[in-house]
Amino acid sequence: MNKLNKKLIVRILFVFCIVVIFSFVMNSFFLPKYLLYQKKHALAALTEQIDKMDTEQLLQSAEALENEHDVTIVNTPNHNNINELNGTIIDRLNKKGITLSKFWITKESIDKLNENIMVRKIYNQQKLKSSFLVTFMKKDEMIFVVGESISHSTETLTIVNQFNLYIYAGELLLLIMLSALFTRSIVRPLAKIQEAAEGISNLSFTKVHIRTNDEIESLAKSINTMSDKLEHAHHELEAKNDNLRQFIANISHELKTPLSLIKAYSSGIKDGMDDGTYIDVIQQQTDDIAILVNKLLELSKLQTDLYRMSAFDFKQLLHRTLQKYRISIQQQGISLSVDDSLLGQSHVLADEQKIEMVLNNFISNAMKYSTNQQIRIAVDNREEQLYFSINNGVENDEQRQWDHIWEPFYVMESSRNKQLSGTGLGLSIARTILQKHESMFGFHIQNEEITFYFSLPVNTDAN
């Protein structure tokens, strides 16, 4: 028997002992009170029903009510003499087989009955080992007594508890044997799950098939799901490796064209074919290479660079950044709008230099690809965050076409123009910076418009 079997059996037996003790306590101390409560409740419901009847109807229905509810109903005229009244009631109860050693209606009870108030009493018959639960009620000039005998259950419960001890002892032995069988049926599937988990840890994405119709089967399904996801992640990792190879190929392609031009134009200069523009072309191509290399170095540096978080005014940074693009925006005939009417707290806690790079990339990206000659920027506060968004028109609003937009060198098929596409690293740089800030960022596309957004924590102490 392994450790798990032992633990399960011990805990099952512990629960069994708690249940036995609880049952004993409930039977000994609370069951008699509960029975009395139920009797009182049932008798009260019956007397409420009787109270709605008139005297003649009650007299006709008394015997049927006695048989139906297992109670005793007697009545007597309202005597002025209490002794005669009690004697009459006791005599009529005796005729119905109810013998009471202690029973008496007091003057206070008679006064309440004369005020049409029900009187509820319980008379303890010690020698008879029972109690008589009774309700007195007055209708017209008659007093009705509705009662029920309740036997004392102390001795009975003692015998029942003793007998239950023998039953519990037998059940304990049976429980030990059954627990051993049941725990084995639980442990075996878990062993299979363990084997499957070990296989997954060795990159053998196996599955386990268990049919127990319980949580163990659910666990097996979760293991299978995890296996599928890990296998998918493994394939994704391989795909990323392929992307890395593609990334290197893209870099090579980006460098190949300017290097070829440099080589061709430098050969032209060597052969005396320069018309005065060759040097300019070579310088332009070397500038492009320098920009590309700087962008790559920048992207690599951002992965490990130390971010200096400080409080600064995001609103001022945004307007300062936009000021650099005012002339270009006017020349391209782009309509720019900035809505910061809902911005209350503009100071944020972030790396100001890095966030400026993000804004530069988003704004320049919007200028390059806007199809409706409109750029809309909005800044507002949401809870304790500053929320920035920038919107522009796009040609294609199918989501699947934009799934890889954050990847380096990814260029939309509709934007292969070199003049527009640039290095293809701007959004990758923005993503890296925002991830380092643990910012909520992304984009959504609707009605041929794309909106990029990100959030930064507000620094309330700086406002």
C-alpha positions, 0 to 999 in steps of 0.5 A: 500500500503506497502513501497515497492509499494510506492517506486516503484511508486515514482521512476517510476513517477520520471523517467516519469518526467525526460523523459518528460523534456528530450523529451521537451528539445530535441524537442525544441532545438535539433530536428530542428538541427537534421532535418537540418543535415539529409537534408544536409546529404541526399542532399550531398549523392544525389549530389555525385551521380549526380557528377558521371553522365555525362551532358547528362545522368543528363539532362535525369535523372533530373526529375526522381531524383526530384521525387525520392528524393523530390528535385528540379533540374534546370540548366543554361548555365554558363553566364559571367554576374552574374545578368543574371545567377541569374535571369535565375536560379530564373526564372527556380526555380519559374517555378517549384514552388520555390519562393525565396525572398533571393537568390543570387550566388556570384562571389566567388561561381562562381569562385569555380564552375569554379574550379569544386568545389561544392558549398553548401548554405542555404538561409533563407527565413524569411517571407516564414518561410522556408529555401532553402538548395542548392548545386551548381555544374558545368558540362561541361559549365552548372551550375546545382542547386540541392535544397530542401525547408525546412520549419521552425519548431519553431511554429510547435514544440511549438504547438506539445509541448503544445499538448504533455503536455495534452498527458503527463498529461493523461499518468501520471494518467494512469501510476499511476494506472498501476504502482500500478497494476504492483508493486503489481505483483512484491511485491507478489512474493517477499513476497513468497520469504521472507516466503521461506527465513524465512523457510530456517532460521528455517532449513525448507529447503522449495522452492518457485515456481514462474513463472514471466519470469524475475529477480524475477523468477531468484531470486526464483531459486537462493533461491531454489538453496541456499536452496538445498546447505544449505540442502546439507551443513546441511547434510555435517555437520551431516556427519562431526559429523559422521566423528567425531564419526568415528574419536573418534572410530579410536583413540580408535582403534589406542590406543586399540591395543598397550594397549592390547599388554601392558596388555598382556605383563605385564601379561606375566611378572607377570606370569614369562613368560618374555624372556627378550623382554617383557619390550622392547615391552611394551616400544615400544607400550607406545612410539607409544601411546605417539607419537599418543597422541603428534600428536593429541595434536599437531593437536589440538594446531595448530588450536588455536596456535599463529603463529609468522610470520617472514622473513626467507630463505625458500631455507635454511630451505628446505635444512636443512630439507632434510639433516635429511632424506638423510641417510633414502633416501639412505637406501631406494634407493630413487632418490631425485632431487631438482630443484630451478633453477627458484627461484629468491626470496627465503625469505618468510614471514611465521612461520618458525617452522610451515612450517618446520613441513609441509615440514617434513610431505610432505617429510616423506609422499613421502618417505613412499608411493613412488612407483617409488623410485623417489621424485622430489621437485621444488621451484620457484617464481610465481608473488609475491609467492614462489611455492613449489611442491613435486612429487612421484609415486602412485599406484592408480591415481583415483581422487575419491580415494584421496578426503579424504586424508587431513582427520585425520586417513584417510589411502588409502586402498592400504596402510593399512600396519601399517609400512607405514601408521603411525598415519594418521595425517601428512597431516591433520597437514599440511593442518591446518598450510597452512590454517592458513597461507592462503596459496594456497595448494592442490594436483593433480594426473596424470599418476600414480604420485601425486604432493603436492604443496603450496605457501607462500608470498615472503618478498621482503624487506628481499632479 
